[in-house]
Amino acid sequence: METNRRLTFIDLFCGAGGLAEGFRQAGFTSVFAVEHDKSAAETYRTNFNHEVFVGPIEKLKTIPVNADIIIGGPPCQGFSPLGKMSPAANHFKLNKLWKHYFRIVSEVLPRVFVIENVPEILKSNDFIILKKTARKLGYKIQSKILYAVDYGVPQGRRRAFIIGCKDAEPLFPEPTGELMTVRDAIGDLPLVPDGRNWHIGRNPTKKSLERYKCVPPGGNRFDLMRRRPDIAPNCWLNKPTGSTDVFGRLEWDKPSLTIRTEFFKPEKGRYLHPKAHRPITHREAARLQTFPDSFIFCGTKTDVAKQIGNAVPPKLAYNVALAVREVLLPTRKKSRVVKKHETIQELSA
């Protein structure tokens, strides 16, 4: 069997291209993408060198190309626990965008489709309908929650993957056995941001700097409240319980927690550098997400932070892509789908 032919994919809700970067590293070629955010679309276009449909997927009437695979992450705010805290968001509409994903699947009929989302989607009524839709189109469908740490990603991020296959049973990657830490990811970068390739710092106030100094590796806002209540925010002092991640400091020899879109704000999570008295930079966040330094980001600081935080870690995507490749181009020798390491919870149909 031919094992070296060009395998192509279409990326829906592509964002900056974290999922696509992992598939590219596994030997796949992006041929078309859809993204409503202009700066994210520009990042994708710059890195994958083809046009991107920029706009709501609802306005895309037809796909101009065919492909072996369709990949993508429909918006997940309505499924996410954090998203549910934001009543202003039109979650009902966002939750239904997966139907447009399947409208395009029904048009292209790829051999495989891959959906990435928050774990909560697997407990939703939408997932029940999604499975029925896929099966009516002739796909065998499986889903798993993948823990990024277990695939050599230096970040404790859990994401749901839903895979449908036309002519075979879906495969998921096996454990990789590689534990990567914050030190592995960013230990070689200058402690003082040099401004190169998004290694950019902020200019904290004197009070903020004093607050940072109160938090040890692995510590959080409670260390600040205990050590210097005189400079701790009153809202924290009046709330002695709560999240242990807020105003937290990373540790060198552990993975980070989930990198979200406002990683440059320590009050949003465990984003203080393990040693330097500052939040992590955009480059450090991109490294923790496993983007290669050669990946080009386009847009403002806020735009790029959003792109990084919303992305699928490319190294996680790479391992998923290897499993998909094994479905499409099976090798004669039965071996582990991937070389590295993984902890998976199966919640599938």
C-alpha positions as CSV (number, residue, x, y, z in Angstrom):
1,M,0.0,0.0,0.0
2,E,1.1,3.5,-0.8
3,T,2.2,5.1,2.5
4,N,3.8,8.3,1.3
5,R,1.1,10.0,-0.7
6,R,0.0,13.5,0.2
7,L,-2.8,13.6,2.7
8,T,-4.9,16.8,2.8
9,F,-7.1,18.5,5.4
10,I,-9.6,21.3,5.7
11,D,-9.6,23.2,9.0
12,L,-12.9,24.7,10.2
13,F,-12.9,27.2,13.1
14,C,-9.1,27.1,12.5
15,G,-8.0,29.8,14.9
16,A,-4.2,30.5,14.6
17,G,-3.6,26.9,13.5
18,G,-2.5,24.9,16.6
19,L,-4.4,21.8,15.5
20,A,-3.2,22.3,11.9
21,E,0.4,22.7,13.0
22,G,0.3,19.3,14.7
23,F,-1.2,17.7,11.6
24,R,1.4,19.4,9.4
25,Q,4.2,18.0,11.6
26,A,2.6,14.6,11.0
27,G,2.8,15.0,7.3
28,F,-0.6,16.3,6.4
29,T,-1.2,19.4,4.1
30,S,-3.7,22.1,4.8
31,V,-5.7,23.1,1.7
32,F,-8.5,25.3,3.0
33,A,-9.5,26.9,6.3
34,V,-12.3,28.9,7.8
35,E,-12.0,31.5,10.6
36,H,-14.1,34.4,11.7
37,D,-11.4,36.3,13.6
38,K,-9.3,38.4,11.2
39,S,-6.0,38.4,13.1
40,A,-6.2,34.6,13.7
41,A,-7.0,34.1,10.0
42,E,-4.0,36.2,9.0
43,T,-1.8,34.1,11.3
44,Y,-3.1,30.9,9.7
45,R,-2.7,32.3,6.2
46,T,0.9,33.4,6.9
47,N,1.9,30.0,8.3
48,F,0.1,27.7,5.9
49,N,0.4,29.8,2.7
50,H,-3.1,29.5,1.3
51,E,-6.2,31.6,1.5
52,V,-8.6,31.4,4.5
53,F,-12.3,32.1,4.3
54,V,-12.6,35.0,6.8
55,G,-16.1,35.3,8.3
56,P,-18.9,33.4,10.0
57,I,-19.0,29.8,8.9
58,E,-22.7,30.3,8.3
59,K,-21.9,32.5,5.3
60,L,-19.7,29.9,3.7
61,K,-22.0,28.4,1.1
62,T,-19.7,25.8,-0.5
63,I,-16.1,24.4,-0.1
64,P,-13.9,24.9,-3.1
65,V,-11.7,21.9,-2.5
66,N,-11.8,18.3,-1.5
67,A,-9.7,16.7,1.3
68,D,-9.0,13.5,3.0
69,I,-9.8,14.9,6.5
70,I,-11.8,17.7,8.0
71,I,-10.5,19.0,11.4
72,G,-11.6,21.8,13.7
73,G,-12.8,23.1,17.0
74,P,-16.3,24.6,17.0
75,P,-16.7,27.4,19.6
76,C,-16.9,25.9,23.1
77,Q,-17.8,28.8,25.3
78,G,-21.3,27.4,26.0
79,F,-19.9,24.0,27.0
80,S,-17.0,25.4,29.1
81,P,-17.5,25.9,32.8
82,L,-15.8,29.3,32.5
83,G,-17.9,30.3,29.5
84,K,-21.1,29.5,31.5
85,M,-20.1,32.2,33.9
86,S,-20.5,34.9,31.2
87,P,-24.2,35.6,30.7
88,A,-23.5,38.2,27.9
89,A,-22.2,35.5,25.6
90,N,-24.6,34.1,23.0
91,H,-23.8,30.5,24.0
92,F,-26.9,28.9,22.5
93,K,-25.9,30.2,19.0
94,L,-22.2,29.2,19.5
95,N,-23.1,25.7,20.7
96,K,-25.0,25.1,17.5
97,L,-22.1,26.0,15.2
98,W,-21.0,22.3,15.2
99,K,-24.0,21.8,12.8
100,H,-22.3,23.9,10.2
101,Y,-19.2,21.7,10.7
102,F,-21.3,18.7,9.7
103,R,-22.9,20.6,6.9
104,I,-19.5,20.8,5.4
105,V,-18.6,17.2,6.3
106,S,-21.8,16.2,4.4
107,E,-20.6,18.2,1.4
108,V,-17.0,17.0,1.3
109,L,-17.5,13.5,2.8
110,P,-13.9,13.2,4.0
111,R,-12.5,9.8,5.0
112,V,-12.0,11.1,8.6
113,F,-13.1,14.0,10.6
114,V,-11.6,15.3,13.9
115,I,-13.4,17.6,16.3
116,E,-11.6,19.2,19.3
117,N,-13.6,20.7,22.2
118,V,-13.8,21.1,26.0
119,P,-14.5,17.8,27.9
120,E,-18.0,19.0,28.9
121,I,-19.3,18.6,25.3
122,L,-19.3,14.9,25.8
123,K,-21.9,15.2,28.5
124,S,-24.2,17.5,26.4
125,N,-27.4,16.9,24.5
126,D,-25.6,18.3,21.5
127,F,-23.1,15.4,21.6
128,I,-26.0,12.9,21.4
129,I,-27.3,14.7,18.3
130,L,-23.8,15.0,16.9
131,K,-23.2,11.3,17.1
132,K,-26.5,10.5,15.3
133,T,-25.7,13.0,12.6
134,A,-22.3,11.5,12.0
135,R,-23.7,7.9,11.9
136,K,-26.3,9.0,9.4
137,L,-23.5,10.2,7.1
138,G,-21.8,6.8,7.4
139,Y,-19.1,7.5,10.0
140,K,-18.0,5.3,12.9
141,I,-17.4,7.6,15.8
142,Q,-15.4,7.5,19.0
143,S,-14.5,10.2,21.5
144,K,-11.9,10.5,24.3
145,I,-10.6,13.1,26.7
146,L,-6.9,13.5,26.2
147,Y,-4.6,15.0,28.8
148,A,-1.9,17.1,27.2
149,V,0.7,16.4,29.8
150,D,0.6,12.8,28.8
151,Y,1.7,13.6,25.2
152,G,4.8,15.5,26.0
153,V,3.0,18.9,26.4
154,P,4.3,20.8,29.4
155,Q,0.8,21.9,30.4
156,G,-2.1,20.3,32.2
157,R,-4.8,20.8,29.6
158,R,-7.6,18.4,29.1
159,R,-9.5,18.4,25.8
160,A,-12.1,16.2,24.2
161,F,-11.5,14.7,20.7
162,I,-14.2,13.3,18.6
163,I,-13.1,11.2,15.6
164,G,-15.2,9.8,12.8
165,C,-14.0,7.4,10.1
166,K,-15.7,6.2,7.0
167,D,-14.0,2.9,6.4
168,A,-12.3,1.9,9.7
169,E,-12.6,2.1,13.4
170,P,-11.2,5.4,14.8
171,L,-7.8,5.2,16.6
172,F,-6.5,7.4,19.4
173,P,-2.8,7.8,20.3
174,E,-1.2,5.6,22.9
175,P,0.7,7.0,25.9
176,T,4.0,8.6,25.0
177,G,6.0,8.3,28.3
178,E,7.5,11.8,28.0
179,L,7.0,14.3,30.8
180,M,7.9,17.8,29.9
181,T,8.2,20.6,32.5
182,V,8.1,24.4,32.5
183,R,11.9,24.3,32.6
184,D,12.1,22.1,29.5
185,A,9.8,24.6,27.7
186,I,11.1,28.0,28.7
187,G,14.2,27.5,30.8
188,D,16.5,28.8,28.0
189,L,14.7,32.1,27.5
190,P,16.1,35.3,29.0
191,L,14.7,36.0,32.5
192,V,14.4,39.6,31.4
193,P,12.2,39.7,28.2
194,D,14.3,40.9,25.3
195,G,11.3,41.8,23.1
196,R,12.3,39.3,20.4
197,N,9.8,37.0,18.8
198,W,7.0,37.9,21.2
199,H,9.2,37.5,24.3
200,I,7.7,40.7,25.5
201,G,7.3,42.0,29.1
202,R,4.9,44.3,30.9
203,N,5.7,47.4,33.0
204,P,4.2,46.5,36.4
205,T,3.6,49.2,39.0
206,K,5.7,49.3,42.1
207,K,2.8,47.8,44.1
208,S,2.4,44.9,41.5
209,L,6.1,44.1,41.7
210,E,5.9,44.0,45.5
211,R,2.9,41.7,45.2
212,Y,4.8,39.3,42.8
213,K,7.7,39.1,45.3
214,C,5.4,37.6,47.9
215,V,4.5,34.6,45.9
216,P,6.9,31.6,46.0
217,P,7.1,28.8,43.3
218,G,3.8,26.9,43.6
219,G,2.3,29.7,45.7
220,N,-0.7,31.9,45.0
221,R,-2.7,34.8,46.3
222,F,-3.0,33.4,49.7
223,D,0.8,33.8,50.2
224,L,0.4,37.5,49.3
225,M,-2.5,37.8,51.7
226,R,-0.6,36.2,54.5
227,R,2.7,38.0,54.0
228,R,1.6,41.4,53.0
229,P,-2.1,42.0,53.7
230,D,-1.3,45.8,53.5
231,I,-0.9,45.5,49.7
232,A,-3.3,42.7,49.0
233,P,-6.6,43.7,47.2
234,N,-9.5,44.1,49.6
235,C,-11.7,41.8,47.5
236,W,-9.2,39.0,48.2
237,L,-8.9,39.8,51.9
238,N,-12.7,39.7,52.1
239,K,-12.8,36.3,50.5
240,P,-10.5,34.0,52.4
241,T,-11.4,30.9,50.3
242,G,-11.5,30.3,46.6
243,S,-9.3,29.4,43.7
244,T,-5.7,28.4,44.5
245,D,-4.6,29.3,41.0
246,V,-5.2,33.0,41.1
247,F,-2.0,35.0,41.3
248,G,-0.2,31.7,41.3
249,R,3.5,31.1,40.4
250,L,4.6,28.3,38.1
251,E,7.2,25.7,39.2
252,W,10.2,24.9,37.1
253,D,10.0,21.1,37.4
254,K,6.3,20.6,36.9
255,P,4.0,21.2,33.9
256,S,2.1,24.5,33.9
257,L,-1.7,24.6,34.3
258,T,-3.9,25.4,31.3
259,I,-2.7,28.4,29.4
260,R,-5.7,30.6,28.6
261,T,-6.1,33.8,26.7
262,E,-5.2,36.2,29.5
263,F,-2.0,34.5,30.7
264,F,-0.3,38.0,30.8
265,K,-2.6,38.9,33.8
266,P,-1.5,37.1,37.0
267,E,-4.8,37.8,38.6
268,K,-6.4,35.4,36.0
269,G,-4.5,32.2,37.0
270,R,-1.2,30.6,37.7
271,Y,0.8,32.7,35.3
272,L,3.7,34.2,37.3
273,H,7.2,33.1,36.0
274,P,8.8,30.4,38.2
275,K,11.7,32.8,39.1
276,A,11.3,36.2,37.6
277,H,8.9,38.6,39.2
278,R,6.6,39.0,36.3
279,P,3.8,37.1,34.4
280,I,4.9,34.8,31.5
281,T,5.5,36.4,28.1
282,H,3.7,35.6,24.9
283,R,6.7,33.6,23.8
284,E,6.7,31.6,27.0
285,A,3.0,30.9,26.7
286,A,3.5,29.8,23.1
287,R,6.3,27.5,24.2
288,L,4.1,26.0,26.9
289,Q,1.5,25.4,24.2
290,T,4.3,23.7,22.1
291,F,4.2,26.2,19.2
292,P,7.6,26.1,17.5
293,D,9.5,29.4,17.6
294,S,9.3,29.5,13.8
295,F,5.5,29.9,13.9
296,I,4.6,33.4,13.0
297,F,1.8,35.2,15.0
298,C,0.0,38.2,13.5
299,G,-1.9,40.9,15.3
300,T,-1.8,43.0,18.4
301,K,-0.6,41.8,21.8
302,T,-4.1,41.0,22.8
303,D,-4.9,39.3,19.5
304,V,-1.9,37.1,19.8
305,A,-2.5,36.2,23.4
306,K,-6.0,35.1,22.4
307,Q,-4.7,33.0,19.5
308,I,-2.2,31.3,21.8
309,G,-4.6,30.6,24.6
310,N,-7.4,29.3,22.3
311,A,-5.1,27.0,20.4
312,V,-4.8,23.2,20.6
313,P,-1.2,22.4,21.6
314,P,0.5,21.4,18.4
315,K,2.3,18.5,20.1
316,L,-1.0,17.1,21.3
317,A,-2.5,17.5,17.8
318,Y,0.6,15.8,16.3
319,N,-0.1,12.7,18.3
320,V,-3.7,12.7,17.3
321,A,-2.7,13.2,13.7
322,L,-0.4,10.1,13.8
323,A,-3.3,8.0,14.9
324,V,-5.4,9.4,12.1
325,R,-2.6,8.7,9.6
326,E,-2.5,5.1,10.8
327,V,-6.2,4.8,9.9
328,L,-5.7,6.3,6.5
329,L,-2.4,4.6,5.6
330,P,-2.1,1.6,7.9
331,T,1.4,0.1,8.3
332,R,1.9,-3.6,8.2
333,K,3.8,-3.7,11.4
334,K,1.5,-3.4,14.5
335,S,3.1,-0.9,16.7
336,R,2.3,1.9,19.1
337,V,0.6,4.7,17.3
338,V,2.8,7.2,19.0
339,K,6.1,7.0,20.8
340,K,5.5,9.2,23.7
341,H,2.9,9.1,26.6
342,E,-0.8,9.6,27.4
343,T,-3.5,9.3,30.0
344,I,-6.9,9.0,28.4
345,Q,-10.5,8.8,29.7
346,E,-12.9,7.2,27.2
347,L,-16.4,8.6,27.2
348,S,-17.6,7.5,23.9
349,A,-20.4,6.0,22.1
